[in-house]
C-alpha cells in the first residue's frame, strides 16, 4: 500500500513537472520557422506572445463590424437623391459613447495654452486657431448673447456637446487625443517618467506617438530623464538590453480620428437590435426601434427620444411639459442609447465625419470600409536620413478661406509630405497622394470641365466659388469673395459630410441615412463631432458558437 502511495506521489510530481515545463515551453515558445527559442532570457528574437486584445479606449464603445445597407431604404420624401442605398461592409471599430463635450474640448485648450503659451509670438496662432467660434450663436433677429458668452466656458454647459468647431479643428483634436492617451499608457508601463506630463516644464516640447515610434530619443526635446527604457531579454554578453516601446510591444493604441461616413451610419443605425442569426428583421428609420420619435414606455410615454425641432417655433415643448427637455443642445446621455450603447446618434448636434462630400457613394469601386478623402502621406526625412521633427522655427500655419489662422503641425510632431513615385510606381491600388477626386463619376455634367483651371492649373471637377486671401505690401490681410454668378455648385474638395439631425433640425434629418455637407473650415451652432478608432485583431472579441 505504501509502495503504491509512493509511486502515486512520484507520478503526480512527474505530471506537475511535465505541466510546468510545458507551460514554460508555451510561454517562451519556439519558432515554427527555425525551431529557435522565442523570448529567451539570454537574448535572440523577442515577441509579445502574451498580447490578448486591444484595450477599450477611454470614453469609447466597441462596435462589431459587419455588412449593412448604407443609404435611404425608405421613400425619400425630400427627393434628395444623394443617398441611394448601397451594400457596404465596415470592419470592427470603436466610437465615442457621446459627442465630444465642452469639458473635453476645454482640456484640449488648457493643454495647448500650457505647452504653447500664446504670449510667445511663435506659438500665438496655435491656441487661437483651436478656439471654437463662439459667434456662431448670434442671429440677426434673435437674442443669443448668453450662449455666445457662456456656452463654451461655463460649468453649467460642461457636459453639453461642443459646437463652433470646424472640421479641421475636430481633426486636430483627434490627433491631440491620440498622443495624450498613448502618453499615459507609456507612463503607466514604465516607459515615461511618472507624472512628467504635468510636472515637467515643457517649453513647447511634447510627446507625439509617431515621433516616439520613429525616434524615441527626440520626444520631449531628447530629455532622457523623461523618456525611459526597460530591460527586455539579454544581449550577447548576458547583460540586460534597455529598449523603448515599439508597435510590437502592444501598448500603444491606434490613432483617434473622425469616423468615416459608412462607420458613422452603421453605428447610428445599430441594426444588431433587429438581427436574427445572419439576417436583419426588417428596416429601421431611426437609431431606436420603431417608426416614431416619441417613447411608448409607461414611465416616459409621449416624450421625445431625441433633441430636435418638432415644428416651427417648437424646439422643446411648452413650459411644464418639455417633450425633449431642451431648447438648444442638451447634456449628453439625456436620451436612451441605441442598441450599440451610443448616445445622441440622432438629435442634439449633427456630427462631422471624415469624408469629402460627393453626390454619390461609389460602391462599384469599393464596398469595404468605404471612404472618400484619402490623402496618402509619409514622414519627411532629413538629408542625413533622420526623420524631420517640427520645431518652433518651422511651424506651418494655414490661412483658411474665412481668414482664420490654424497651425497644422505642432512642435514635436513628425513633418509629413505627400507620397511620391517611390510609393506609387507600378502600383494598381493607388497611383497618387491626393485621391479625393477619384472616380467622381459626373464629368458629363460639367460642360467646361477641361477649360476650368484652379490656382494649381489643374482641371476642376466642380465649378465652386474661389475665394482668395492675400497679404499686401503693408502686411495686411486682403480678403476677396468670389461674387461671380457663373458658379454652379458649392461642392469642392473642402466640403465635408456631416450626419445626424440636430436641435435645429426637423425629424427628417434624424434618419442616419440622410447626409449633408459644409465647408471644412467653417463652423455652426449645430454641428459637433465624436471620435472613432480602428480595432486591431479579430472582428469579434468573443467567438460565437455557430451551428
C-alpha positions in Angstrom: 0.0 0.0 0.0 2.8 2.4 1.0 4.7 1.5 -2.2 1.6 2.3 -4.3 1.2 5.7 -2.4 4.9 6.5 -3.1 4.5 5.6 -6.8 1.3 7.7 -7.0 3.1 10.7 -5.4 6.0 10.3 -7.8 3.7 10.0 -10.8 1.8 13.1 -9.6 5.0 15.0 -9.1 6.1 14.0 -12.5 2.9 15.2 -14.0 3.3 18.6 -12.3 6.8 18.9 -13.6 5.7 18.0 -17.1 2.9 20.5 -17.0 5.3 23.1 -15.6 7.8 22.5 -18.3 5.0 22.5 -20.9 3.8 25.8 -19.5 7.3 27.3 -19.7 7.7 26.0 -23.2 4.4 27.5 -24.2 5.3 30.9 -22.7 8.7 31.0 -24.2 7.8 29.1 -27.3 9.9 28.0 -30.2 9.8 29.4 -33.8 7.9 27.3 -36.3 10.2 28.8 -38.9 13.6 28.0 -37.4 13.0 26.0 -34.2 14.9 28.6 -32.2 13.6 29.8 -28.9 11.5 32.9 -28.8 11.7 35.3 -25.8 14.8 33.6 -24.4 16.2 35.4 -21.4 19.7 35.0 -23.0 18.7 37.0 -26.0 17.5 36.4 -29.5 14.1 37.1 -31.1 11.7 38.8 -28.7 8.0 38.9 -29.4 5.0 39.8 -27.3 3.2 36.5 -27.3 1.1 37.4 -24.2 -0.9 40.1 -26.1 -4.6 39.3 -25.9 -6.7 42.1 -27.3 -6.8 45.8 -27.8 -7.9 47.7 -24.7 -11.1 49.7 -25.0 -10.0 53.4 -25.3 -11.3 55.9 -22.7 -14.9 57.0 -23.4 -15.4 54.6 -26.2 -17.7 51.7 -27.1 -16.7 48.6 -29.2 -18.7 48.3 -32.4 -18.5 44.9 -34.1 -18.3 45.4 -37.8 -20.4 43.8 -40.5 -22.5 44.3 -43.6 -25.4 46.7 -44.0 -27.3 48.7 -46.5 -26.0 52.2 -46.4 -28.3 55.0 -47.6 -32.0 55.6 -47.7 -34.0 52.4 -47.8 -37.4 54.1 -47.3 -39.3 56.5 -49.5 -37.3 59.8 -49.7 -39.9 62.5 -49.3 -37.3 65.2 -49.9 -36.2 63.6 -53.2 -32.6 64.0 -52.0 -31.1 61.5 -54.4 -27.6 61.7 -52.9 -28.3 58.8 -50.5 -29.3 55.9 -52.7 -28.8 52.6 -51.0 -25.6 50.6 -51.4 -24.4 47.4 -49.8 -21.3 48.1 -47.6 -19.1 46.3 -45.1 -17.2 48.0 -42.3 -14.5 46.5 -40.0 -14.9 46.5 -36.3 -14.0 49.8 -34.6 -14.5 51.9 -31.5 -16.6 55.0 -31.3 -17.1 57.6 -28.6 -20.1 56.9 -26.4 -21.2 60.5 -26.6 -20.3 63.6 -28.6 -17.1 65.4 -27.5 -18.2 67.8 -24.7 -17.3 71.3 -23.8 -15.3 69.9 -20.9 -13.3 67.5 -23.1 -12.5 70.3 -25.5 -11.6 72.7 -22.6 -9.0 70.2 -21.5 -7.5 70.3 -25.0 -7.4 74.1 -24.9 -5.8 74.1 -21.5 -3.1 71.8 -22.7 -2.3 73.9 -25.7 -2.2 77.1 -23.7 0.1 75.4 -21.1 2.6 73.8 -23.6 2.4 76.5 -26.3 1.7 79.8 -24.5 0.1 82.4 -26.7 2.3 85.0 -25.2 5.2 83.5 -27.2 4.9 85.0 -30.7 6.0 81.7 -32.3 3.0 79.9 -30.7 0.4 82.6 -30.8 -1.8 81.1 -33.5 -1.7 77.5 -32.1 -4.1 78.3 -29.3 -6.1 80.9 -31.2 -6.5 78.5 -34.1 -8.0 75.8 -31.9 -10.6 78.1 -30.2 -14.2 77.3 -31.2 -16.1 80.1 -32.9 -18.5 81.3 -30.2 -20.1 83.8 -32.5 -22.0 81.0 -34.3 -24.7 81.5 -31.7 -25.5 85.1 -32.9 -28.6 85.6 -35.1 -29.7 88.8 -36.8 -33.2 88.5 -35.4 -32.5 86.6 -32.1 -31.0 87.3 -28.7 -28.4 84.6 -28.0 -25.6 86.5 -26.3 -25.9 84.3 -23.2 -24.8 81.3 -25.3 -22.2 83.4 -27.1 -20.6 84.3 -23.7 -21.2 81.2 -21.6 -21.8 78.1 -23.7 -18.1 77.1 -24.1 -16.7 78.0 -20.7 -19.5 78.0 -18.1 -19.6 74.7 -16.0 -23.4 74.6 -16.5 -22.6 73.6 -20.1 -19.6 71.4 -19.3 -21.3 68.1 -20.3 -23.0 69.6 -23.4 -21.6 68.8 -26.8 -19.0 71.3 -28.1 -20.1 73.4 -31.1 -18.5 76.1 -33.1 -15.7 73.7 -34.1 -14.9 73.3 -37.8 -13.9 70.0 -39.4 -10.2 70.9 -39.3 -10.3 71.7 -35.6 -12.0 68.4 -34.9 -9.3 66.6 -36.8 -6.6 68.3 -34.8 -8.4 67.5 -31.5 -8.4 63.8 -32.5 -4.6 63.8 -33.2 -4.0 65.5 -29.8 -6.2 62.9 -28.1 -4.1 60.1 -29.7 -0.9 61.5 -28.2 -2.3 62.1 -24.8 -3.8 58.7 -24.4 -0.6 56.9 -25.6 1.5 59.2 -23.4 -0.5 58.0 -20.4 -0.2 54.3 -21.4 3.6 54.5 -21.8 3.8 56.2 -18.4 1.8 53.5 -16.7 4.0 50.9 -18.4 7.2 52.5 -17.2 8.4 53.9 -20.5 7.9 57.5 -19.4 8.7 59.3 -16.2 5.8 59.2 -13.8 3.7 62.4 -13.8 6.1 64.1 -16.2 3.1 65.2 -18.3 2.0 67.6 -15.6 5.2 68.3 -13.6 7.8 68.9 -16.3 8.4 72.3 -17.8 7.6 71.6 -21.5 8.6 74.9 -23.2 7.0 73.8 -26.4 8.2 70.2 -26.1 5.6 67.4 -26.1 5.0 63.7 -26.7 4.0 62.6 -30.2 3.2 59.0 -30.9 4.7 58.9 -34.4 7.9 60.7 -33.3 8.3 58.3 -30.4 8.0 55.2 -32.7 10.5 56.6 -35.2 12.9 58.3 -32.9 12.2 57.9 -29.2 15.1 60.0 -28.1 13.7 63.0 -29.9 10.5 63.4 -27.9 10.4 65.9 -25.1 13.4 67.6 -26.6 15.5 64.5 -26.1 15.3 64.6 -22.3 16.4 61.1 -21.3 15.3 61.6 -17.8 11.7 61.6 -19.0 11.9 59.1 -21.9 12.8 55.8 -20.2 13.9 52.4 -21.4 13.1 49.0 -20.0 15.1 45.7 -19.7 13.9 43.1 -22.2 15.8 40.0 -22.9 19.6 39.9 -22.8 22.4 40.8 -25.1 25.3 38.6 -26.2 27.3 39.3 -23.0 24.3 38.4 -20.8 23.5 42.0 -19.8 20.0 43.3 -19.9 19.0 45.2 -23.0 17.3 48.6 -22.4 14.7 49.2 -25.1 12.0 51.6 -25.9 8.4 50.6 -26.5 7.5 49.7 -30.1 4.4 48.8 -32.1 5.4 45.2 -31.3 5.1 45.9 -27.6 1.4 46.1 -28.0 0.9 49.1 -25.6 0.2 51.9 -28.0 -3.3 52.4 -29.4 -4.1 53.2 -33.0 -5.0 56.9 -33.8 -8.2 58.6 -32.7 -9.9 60.1 -35.8 -13.2 61.2 -37.2 -15.4 58.2 -38.2 -16.0 57.6 -41.9 -19.5 58.2 -43.1 -20.0 54.5 -43.5 -18.9 53.8 -40.0 -21.0 56.6 -38.5 -24.1 55.5 -40.3 -23.5 51.8 -39.4 -23.0 52.7 -35.7 -26.0 55.0 -35.6 -28.4 52.5 -37.2 -27.4 49.7 -34.8 -29.1 47.1 -36.8 -27.9 44.4 -34.4 -31.1 45.2 -32.3 -33.3 43.6 -35.0 -30.9 40.8 -36.1 -31.8 37.2 -36.1 -28.8 34.9 -36.9 -27.3 36.3 -40.1 -30.3 38.3 -41.2 -31.9 41.7 -40.3 -35.5 41.5 -39.4 -36.9 44.5 -41.2 -35.7 48.1 -41.5 -35.0 50.9 -39.1 -35.9 54.6 -39.6 -34.1 55.9 -36.6 -31.3 54.8 -34.2 -34.0 53.3 -32.0 -36.6 50.7 -32.8 -39.9 51.8 -34.2 -41.2 54.3 -36.7 -41.9 57.2 -34.3 -39.9 59.8 -32.4 -41.8 59.5 -29.1 -41.4 56.9 -26.4 -44.2 54.4 -25.8 -42.9 53.3 -22.4 -45.2 53.9 -19.5 -42.6 55.9 -17.4 -42.0 58.5 -20.1 -44.7 57.9 -22.6 -45.1 60.7 -25.1 -41.7 62.2 -24.6 -39.3 62.6 -27.5 -36.4 60.2 -27.8 -34.0 62.8 -29.2 -33.4 66.5 -29.1 -34.7 68.1 -32.3 -37.1 70.7 -33.6 -40.7 69.4 -33.5 -42.1 72.2 -35.7 -42.0 75.9 -36.4 -41.3 77.6 -33.1 -41.2 74.4 -31.2 -37.7 73.4 -30.0 -38.7 71.6 -26.8 -42.3 71.7 -26.0 -44.3 74.0 -23.7 -43.5 75.0 -20.1 -44.3 72.2 -17.6 -44.3 69.6 -20.4 -41.0 69.7 -22.3 -41.1 67.0 -24.9 -37.4 66.6 -25.2 -36.2 68.6 -22.2 -34.1 71.1 -24.2 -34.4 74.1 -26.4 -30.8 74.3 -27.6 -28.4 71.4 -27.2 -28.8 69.1 -24.1 -26.5 67.4 -21.7 -25.1 64.2 -23.2 -26.7 60.9 -22.1 -30.1 62.7 -21.6 -31.8 60.3 -24.0 -31.7 56.5 -24.3 -28.7 55.0 -26.1 -29.1 52.9 -29.3 -28.5 49.1 -29.4 -24.7 49.6 -29.6 -24.8 51.8 -26.4 -24.1 55.1 -28.3 -25.9 58.2 -27.2 -27.3 61.0 -29.3 -26.7 59.4 -32.7 -29.8 61.4 -33.7 -30.5 64.9 -32.5 -28.6 67.2 -30.0 -25.9 68.1 -32.5 -25.2 66.9 -36.1 -21.7 65.5 -36.3 -18.7 65.8 -38.7 -17.5 62.7 -40.4 -14.2 62.2 -42.2 -15.5 62.0 -45.8 -15.2 64.6 -48.6 -18.8 65.2 -49.9 -19.8 63.8 -53.3 -23.4 63.4 -54.5 -22.9 59.6 -54.9 -21.3 56.8 -52.9 -19.3 54.9 -55.5 -19.9 51.3 -54.3 -18.9 50.0 -57.7 -15.3 51.0 -56.9 -15.3 49.8 -53.3 -17.7 48.2 -50.8 -15.2 47.6 -48.0 -14.5 50.4 -45.4 -15.7 53.0 -47.9 -14.2 56.4 -47.5 -13.6 59.3 -49.9 -10.9 61.7 -48.7 -7.6 59.7 -48.7 -4.5 61.8 -49.0 -1.6 59.4 -48.5 1.3 61.0 -46.7 4.7 59.8 -45.4 7.2 61.0 -42.9 9.6 63.7 -44.1 13.2 62.6 -44.0 16.2 64.9 -43.4 19.3 64.7 -45.7 21.1 62.7 -43.0 18.4 60.0 -43.0 16.7 61.1 -39.7 13.0 61.9 -39.5 12.1 65.6 -39.6 10.6 66.8 -36.3 8.6 70.0 -36.4 10.3 72.7 -34.3 9.5 76.2 -33.1 11.1 77.6 -36.1 9.3 75.6 -38.8 5.7 75.5 -37.7 3.4 75.6 -40.7 0.2 77.8 -40.4 -2.7 77.6 -42.8 -4.8 80.7 -43.6 -8.3 79.4 -44.1 -10.8 80.8 -46.6 -12.5 82.8 -43.8 -9.3 84.3 -42.6 -8.8 82.1 -39.5 -5.1 81.0 -39.0 -4.5 77.5 -37.8 -1.4 75.5 -37.0 -1.4 72.1 -38.7 1.8 70.7 -37.3 2.7 71.4 -33.7 6.3 71.3 -32.5 7.3 67.8 -31.6 5.3 66.2 -34.4 6.8 64.4 -37.4 6.6 66.6 -40.5 4.6 65.0 -43.3 5.0 65.1 -47.1 2.9 63.6 -49.9 3.9 60.2 -51.2 5.9 60.2 -54.4 6.9 57.8 -57.2 8.8 55.6 -54.8 5.5 54.5 -53.3 3.3 54.7 -56.3 5.5 53.1 -59.0 3.8 50.1 -60.6 1.0 50.0 -58.1 -2.6 49.2 -59.1 -4.3 50.1 -55.8 -3.3 53.8 -55.9 -1.1 56.0 -58.1 -1.0 59.4 -56.3 -1.2 61.0 -53.0 -4.5 63.0 -53.3 -7.4 60.7 -54.1 -10.3 63.0 -53.2 -11.3 63.3 -56.9 -11.0 59.6 -57.7 -13.9 58.4 -60.0 -16.2 61.4 -59.3 -18.4 60.0 -62.0 -20.0 63.2 -63.3 -17.6 64.6 -65.9 -20.5 64.9 -68.3 -22.4 67.2 -66.0 -19.7 69.7 -66.1 -19.7 71.3 -69.5 -16.4 73.2 -69.4 -14.5 70.7 -67.2 -11.4 70.8 -69.4 -11.4 74.6 -69.5 -11.7 75.3 -65.8 -8.4 75.7 -64.2 -7.7 76.1 -60.5 -4.9 78.0 -58.9 -2.7 74.9 -59.4 -3.5 74.9 -63.1 -5.4 71.7 -62.8 -8.9 71.0 -64.1 -11.6 71.5 -61.5 -14.3 68.9 -61.2 -16.8 71.2 -59.6 -17.4 74.8 -60.6 -17.5 76.1 -57.0 -16.6 79.6 -55.8 -12.9 80.5 -55.5 -12.4 82.9 -52.5 -8.9 84.3 -52.1 -6.9 85.7 -49.2 -3.6 87.5 -49.8 -1.2 89.9 -48.0 -0.5 93.3 -49.3 2.8 95.3 -49.2 1.9 96.6 -45.7 1.4 93.0 -44.4 -2.3 93.5 -44.2 -4.7 90.6 -45.0 -6.8 91.2 -48.1 -9.9 89.1 -48.4 -11.7 88.7 -51.8 -15.0 87.0 -52.1 -15.8 85.3 -55.4 -19.1 87.0 -56.3 -19.4 85.8 -59.8 -22.9 84.4 -60.8 -21.4 81.8 -63.1 -20.6 79.3 -60.3 -22.8 76.3 -60.4 -22.1 74.4 -57.2 -20.7 74.7 -53.6 -19.2 71.2 -53.8 -15.4 71.1 -53.8 -12.6 69.1 -52.1 -13.0 71.1 -48.9 -16.7 70.2 -48.5 -17.1 67.6 -45.7 -20.1 65.4 -44.9 -22.0 65.8 -41.6 -24.6 63.4 -40.4 -27.5 63.1 -38.0 -30.1 65.7 -37.0 -29.5 68.4 -34.5 -31.5 70.6 -32.1 -32.2 72.9 -35.1 -33.5 70.2 -37.4 -36.8 68.6 -38.2 -37.4 64.8 -37.7 -36.4 64.1 -41.3 -32.7 64.6 -40.6 -32.8 62.2 -37.6 -32.6 59.3 -40.1 -28.9 58.2 -40.1 -29.0 57.7 -43.9 -29.5 61.4 -44.6 -26.4 63.3 -45.5 -25.4 67.0 -45.9 -22.2 68.9 -46.4 -20.5 72.0 -45.1 -17.1 73.8 -45.8 -14.4 72.2 -43.6 -13.1 75.5 -42.4 -16.4 76.9 -41.2 -18.4 76.1 -38.0 -22.0 76.3 -36.8 -24.0 76.2 -33.6 -25.5 72.8 -34.5 -22.5 70.7 -35.7 -20.3 68.9 -33.2 -18.3 65.6 -33.5 -17.2 62.4 -31.9 -14.1 60.3 -32.4 -13.6 56.8 -33.7 -10.7 54.3 -33.6 -10.0 51.3 -35.7 -9.9 47.9 -34.0 -6.8 45.8 -34.5 -7.1 42.0 -34.4 -10.2 39.8 -34.7 -13.6 41.1 -35.8 -15.3 40.0 -32.6 -13.9 39.8 -29.1 -15.7 36.5 -28.2 -16.0 33.8 -30.8 -19.7 32.8 -31.2 -20.6 29.2 -31.4 -22.1 28.6 -34.8 -24.2 25.5 -35.6 
